[in-house]
């Protein structure tokens, strides 16, 4: 599409060459058509710029370029393309319990809502996408989903016969329970029985409208403090929002680092804004003491960079009621301009 300046130049050039025939009907019609297209184009461009500026001023977020962007099977924009031959997972919205390699831990009931979404009848939610036994673990991923969070009243914790329960990779003694929505990658099983498997990058969206990242090097004394904490929107309770978490390797100074990005669709209309962007290249330490951290004997430093893949991707909420729809995980091709 031509820019506004290029459109003006092109129109002037066309009109100049039409001199002498300007009163012919088809020529007049052509000029009117050209200027109509030009007006619509520049009006749309100005409206887009105004909306982007307003959003940036209000919430300090960044617009994302959507030119030539692909859509997934739900019609949701993809930030990065699926890598050639890469795996894609999409929740079965007709019956999530029938989704392949998918579990909602604890055996809680999934209740279909009138808008086609699903509610998890629990305030301690772990929706888990497993790696099949014959495939490599999840590593460079784009994790996407839509959620509506609400404060709990009375939640029935009774299991449903239709629920797909599973031995949880994140146990119910999880120490990092806060009121938020978190998408988790490079995750192993989070259990005191196998503490060194409990790795994770945790991209969180908090109910008051802030975002941030945490890292878990082992379970449970391997947690870091939250980084990139920033208020990016109004409170998210009782309204639909889209959330994307992206994790991929990159090279920095001839060493492997991990890039962490998150995106928010604040108005539930597939308009994604980048709200965090950080690099784990070391120096992001566990907040525990040396004695606490090294007691697990995992052979990792206190600022270990999680370059290892993980068998699980997890959609998590705590102390909130979750309605969800259109969850997905894709193996992505990282942007080449950020790699040596």
C-alpha positions as CSV (number, residue, x, y, z in Angstrom):
1,X,0.0,0.0,0.0
2,X,1.3,3.5,-0.9
3,X,2.0,5.9,1.8
4,X,0.0,9.2,2.0
5,X,2.8,11.2,0.3
6,X,3.2,8.6,-2.4
7,X,-0.5,8.6,-3.0
8,X,-0.6,12.4,-3.5
9,X,2.4,12.3,-5.9
10,X,0.8,9.6,-7.9
11,X,-2.5,11.4,-8.2
12,X,-0.8,14.6,-9.3
13,X,1.1,12.7,-11.9
14,X,-2.1,11.1,-13.2
15,X,-4.0,14.3,-13.4
16,X,-1.1,16.0,-15.3
17,X,-1.2,13.4,-18.0
18,X,-4.9,13.6,-18.3
19,X,-4.9,17.2,-19.5
20,X,-6.7,17.7,-22.8
21,X,-9.1,14.9,-22.1
22,X,-10.2,16.0,-18.6
23,X,-13.8,16.4,-19.7
24,X,-14.2,13.0,-21.1
25,X,-16.6,11.0,-18.9
26,X,-14.3,8.1,-18.3
27,X,-11.4,10.4,-17.3
28,X,-13.5,12.4,-14.9
29,X,-14.8,9.1,-13.4
30,X,-11.3,7.8,-13.1
31,X,-10.1,11.0,-11.3
32,X,-13.0,10.9,-8.9
33,X,-12.3,7.2,-8.1
34,X,-8.6,7.9,-7.5
35,X,-9.3,10.7,-5.1
36,X,-11.9,8.6,-3.3
37,X,-9.4,5.8,-2.7
38,X,-6.8,8.4,-1.6
39,X,-9.2,10.0,0.9
40,X,-10.3,6.6,2.4
41,X,-6.6,5.5,2.7
42,X,-5.4,8.7,4.4
43,X,-8.4,8.8,6.7
44,X,-7.8,5.2,7.8
45,X,-4.1,5.9,8.3
46,X,-4.8,8.9,10.5
47,X,-7.4,7.0,12.6
48,X,-4.9,4.2,13.1
49,X,-2.1,6.6,14.2
50,X,-4.5,8.4,16.5
51,X,-5.6,5.2,18.2
52,X,-2.0,4.0,18.5
53,X,-0.9,7.3,20.0
54,X,-3.8,7.4,22.5
55,X,-3.0,3.8,23.6
56,X,0.7,4.6,24.0
57,X,0.0,7.8,26.0
58,X,-2.4,6.0,28.3
59,X,-0.7,2.7,29.0
60,X,2.9,2.9,27.7
61,X,2.5,0.0,25.2
62,X,3.9,-0.5,21.8
63,X,2.0,-1.1,18.6
64,X,2.8,-4.2,16.5
65,X,3.2,-4.3,12.7
66,X,0.4,-6.4,11.3
67,X,1.3,-6.2,7.6
68,X,1.2,-9.7,6.0
69,X,0.5,-11.4,9.4
70,X,-0.9,-14.9,9.3
71,X,-4.0,-16.0,11.3
72,X,-4.4,-19.2,13.2
73,X,-7.3,-21.5,13.0
74,X,-9.3,-19.3,15.4
75,X,-8.6,-16.2,13.3
76,X,-6.1,-14.8,15.8
77,X,-3.1,-13.0,14.5
78,X,0.3,-14.7,14.9
79,X,3.2,-12.6,16.0
80,X,5.8,-15.0,14.6
81,X,5.3,-17.7,12.0
82,X,5.2,-21.4,12.9
83,X,8.6,-22.9,12.1
84,X,8.8,-25.2,9.1
85,X,7.7,-28.6,10.3
86,X,6.9,-27.2,13.7
87,X,4.2,-28.4,16.0
88,X,0.9,-26.5,16.6
89,X,-1.6,-27.2,19.3
90,X,-5.1,-25.8,19.5
91,X,-7.7,-26.4,22.2
92,X,-10.9,-28.3,21.1
93,X,-13.5,-25.6,21.8
94,X,-16.3,-28.1,21.3
95,X,-15.0,-30.2,24.2
96,X,-11.7,-29.1,25.7
97,X,-11.4,-32.4,27.6
98,X,-11.1,-34.1,24.2
99,X,-8.1,-32.0,23.1
100,X,-5.1,-34.0,22.3
101,X,-2.3,-34.1,25.0
102,X,-4.3,-31.6,27.2
103,X,-5.3,-31.9,30.8
104,X,-6.9,-29.7,33.4
105,X,-5.3,-30.8,36.6
106,X,-7.1,-31.8,39.8
107,X,-10.1,-33.2,37.9
108,X,-12.2,-30.1,38.2
109,X,-15.3,-29.6,36.1
110,X,-15.3,-27.6,32.9
111,X,-18.5,-25.8,32.4
112,X,-19.6,-24.5,29.0
113,X,-20.8,-20.8,29.0
114,X,-23.5,-19.3,26.8
115,X,-20.9,-17.5,24.6
116,X,-19.2,-20.8,23.8
117,X,-16.3,-20.3,26.2
118,X,-15.5,-22.7,29.1
119,X,-15.3,-22.0,32.8
120,X,-12.9,-24.0,35.1
121,X,-14.7,-24.8,38.3
122,X,-11.7,-24.1,40.5
123,X,-9.7,-21.2,41.8
124,X,-6.5,-23.1,41.4
125,X,-6.2,-23.8,37.6
126,X,-3.5,-25.6,35.7
127,X,-4.4,-26.3,32.1
128,X,-1.5,-28.3,30.7
129,X,-0.4,-29.1,27.2
130,X,1.9,-32.1,27.2
131,X,4.6,-33.1,24.8
132,X,3.8,-36.5,23.1
133,X,6.3,-39.2,23.9
134,X,7.6,-39.3,20.3
135,X,8.3,-35.6,20.0
136,X,10.8,-33.1,21.3
137,X,9.8,-30.9,24.2
138,X,8.4,-27.4,23.8
139,X,11.1,-24.8,23.4
140,X,10.7,-21.7,21.1
141,X,7.0,-21.1,21.5
142,X,4.1,-18.6,21.0
143,X,1.4,-19.3,23.6
144,X,-1.9,-17.6,23.1
145,X,-5.3,-17.5,24.7
146,X,-8.3,-15.4,25.7
147,X,-9.5,-15.2,29.3
148,X,-12.2,-13.5,31.4
149,X,-11.2,-13.5,35.1
150,X,-13.6,-12.9,38.0
151,X,-13.4,-12.9,41.8
152,X,-14.6,-16.2,43.3
153,X,-17.8,-16.6,45.3
154,X,-18.5,-20.2,46.0
155,X,-16.6,-22.7,43.8
156,X,-17.5,-26.4,43.7
157,X,-14.3,-28.4,43.9
158,X,-16.1,-31.7,43.1
159,X,-14.6,-33.6,40.2
160,X,-16.7,-34.2,37.1
161,X,-17.0,-37.6,35.4
162,X,-16.3,-35.8,32.1
163,X,-13.1,-34.1,33.4
164,X,-9.8,-35.1,32.1
165,X,-7.6,-35.3,35.2
166,X,-3.9,-35.8,35.1
167,X,-0.9,-36.2,37.4
168,X,-0.1,-32.5,37.7
169,X,3.2,-31.0,36.6
170,X,2.5,-28.2,39.1
171,X,1.3,-29.5,42.4
172,X,-1.2,-27.8,44.7
173,X,1.4,-26.6,47.1
174,X,2.7,-24.2,44.5
175,X,4.3,-21.3,46.5
176,X,3.8,-18.6,43.9
177,X,0.0,-18.2,44.1
178,X,-1.0,-14.7,43.3
179,X,-4.1,-13.2,41.7
180,X,-3.1,-13.4,38.0
181,X,-3.2,-15.1,34.7
182,X,0.1,-16.8,33.8
183,X,1.2,-18.6,30.6
184,X,4.2,-20.8,31.3
185,X,6.9,-22.2,29.0
186,X,10.0,-24.4,29.3
187,X,8.3,-26.1,32.1
188,X,8.9,-29.5,33.7
189,X,7.0,-31.1,36.5
190,X,6.7,-28.9,39.6
191,X,6.9,-31.3,42.5
192,X,9.0,-31.7,45.6
193,X,9.5,-35.3,44.5
194,X,11.6,-34.1,41.5
195,X,12.6,-30.5,42.4
196,X,15.2,-30.1,39.7
197,X,12.5,-30.6,36.9
198,X,10.6,-27.6,38.1
199,X,11.8,-25.0,35.6
200,X,9.7,-22.3,34.0
201,X,9.5,-18.9,32.4
202,X,6.3,-17.4,33.7
203,X,4.6,-14.5,31.8
204,X,2.0,-13.0,34.1
205,X,-1.0,-10.6,33.6
206,X,-2.2,-9.4,37.0
207,X,-5.8,-8.5,37.7
208,X,-5.1,-4.8,38.4
209,X,-3.7,-4.5,34.8
210,X,0.0,-4.9,35.3
211,X,2.3,-7.5,33.7
212,X,5.7,-9.1,34.4
213,X,8.0,-12.1,34.1
214,X,9.3,-14.6,36.7
215,X,11.7,-17.5,36.3
216,X,11.8,-20.7,38.3
217,X,15.1,-22.6,38.2
218,X,13.9,-25.4,40.5
219,X,10.9,-26.1,42.6
220,X,10.4,-24.4,45.0
221,X,13.4,-22.4,46.2
222,X,14.5,-21.4,42.7
223,X,12.1,-18.6,42.1
224,X,13.4,-15.2,41.0
225,X,11.8,-11.8,41.7
226,X,9.5,-10.5,39.0
227,X,11.1,-8.4,36.2
228,X,9.6,-6.0,33.7
229,X,6.6,-5.2,36.1
230,X,4.6,-2.5,34.5
231,X,1.0,-1.2,34.6
232,X,-0.2,-1.5,31.0
233,X,-4.0,-1.3,31.2
234,X,-7.1,-0.9,33.4
235,X,-8.1,-3.8,35.7
236,X,-8.9,-6.9,33.7
237,X,-11.6,-8.4,35.9
238,X,-14.9,-9.4,34.3
239,X,-13.9,-8.6,30.8
240,X,-12.3,-10.6,27.9
241,X,-8.7,-10.0,27.1
242,X,-6.2,-11.8,24.9
243,X,-2.8,-12.7,26.3
244,X,0.3,-13.9,24.4
245,X,3.6,-15.1,25.8
246,X,6.6,-15.8,23.5
247,X,9.8,-17.5,24.5
248,X,12.7,-18.2,22.1
249,X,16.5,-18.5,22.1
250,X,18.7,-15.9,20.6
251,X,22.5,-15.3,20.4
252,X,24.0,-12.4,22.3
253,X,27.8,-11.9,22.4
254,X,28.3,-15.4,21.0
255,X,26.3,-16.8,23.9
256,X,22.8,-18.3,24.0
257,X,20.3,-16.0,25.7
258,X,16.5,-16.3,26.0
259,X,14.1,-13.6,24.7
260,X,10.8,-13.1,26.5
261,X,7.9,-11.1,25.0
262,X,4.3,-10.7,26.0
263,X,1.4,-9.1,24.1
264,X,-2.0,-7.9,25.2
265,X,-5.3,-7.8,23.2
266,X,-6.9,-5.3,25.6
267,X,-10.2,-4.9,23.7
268,X,-10.8,-8.5,22.6
269,X,-10.6,-7.5,18.9
270,X,-7.3,-9.1,17.8
271,X,-5.4,-5.8,18.2
272,X,-2.2,-6.9,19.9
273,X,0.2,-4.6,21.8
274,X,3.6,-5.6,23.0
275,X,3.7,-5.0,26.7
276,X,7.0,-6.6,27.8
277,X,10.3,-7.4,26.1
278,X,13.3,-8.6,28.1
279,X,16.3,-10.8,27.6
280,X,17.6,-13.4,30.1
281,X,21.3,-13.4,29.4
282,X,22.4,-14.1,33.0
283,X,22.3,-12.0,36.2
284,X,18.6,-12.8,36.9
285,X,19.2,-14.6,40.2
286,X,17.0,-16.8,42.5
287,X,15.9,-14.7,45.4
288,X,16.7,-17.6,47.9
289,X,19.9,-17.7,49.9
290,X,22.8,-19.9,48.7
291,X,22.0,-22.5,51.4
292,X,18.4,-22.6,50.2
293,X,19.2,-22.7,46.5
294,X,22.0,-25.3,46.5
295,X,20.3,-27.7,48.8
296,X,18.5,-29.3,45.8
297,X,21.9,-30.0,44.2
298,X,20.5,-29.4,40.7
299,X,23.9,-28.5,39.2
300,X,22.6,-25.0,38.2
301,X,23.8,-21.5,39.0
302,X,21.5,-19.1,40.9
303,X,21.1,-17.1,37.7
304,X,20.7,-20.2,35.4
305,X,19.4,-19.4,31.9
306,X,16.7,-21.9,31.0
307,X,18.0,-22.9,27.5
308,X,16.6,-26.4,28.0
309,X,13.2,-27.2,26.5
310,X,10.3,-28.4,28.7
311,X,7.7,-31.1,28.3
312,X,4.8,-28.8,29.4
313,X,3.2,-25.6,28.5
314,X,0.8,-24.4,31.2
315,X,-2.1,-21.9,31.4
316,X,-2.4,-21.0,35.1
317,X,-4.6,-18.9,37.3
318,X,-4.8,-18.6,41.1
319,X,-7.5,-17.2,43.4
320,X,-9.6,-16.2,40.4
321,X,-12.4,-17.9,38.4
322,X,-11.2,-18.5,34.8
323,X,-13.4,-18.5,31.6
324,X,-11.2,-19.3,28.6
325,X,-11.3,-19.7,24.9
326,X,-9.1,-20.2,21.8
327,X,-6.0,-21.5,23.6
328,X,-3.0,-22.4,21.4
329,X,0.7,-23.2,21.5
330,X,2.9,-23.1,18.4
331,X,6.6,-23.8,17.7
332,X,7.8,-20.6,16.1
333,X,10.7,-19.5,13.9
334,X,12.5,-16.8,16.0
335,X,13.3,-13.5,14.2
336,X,16.7,-13.9,12.5
337,X,17.7,-10.3,13.0
338,X,18.1,-10.9,16.7
339,X,20.5,-13.8,16.2
340,X,24.2,-13.7,15.3
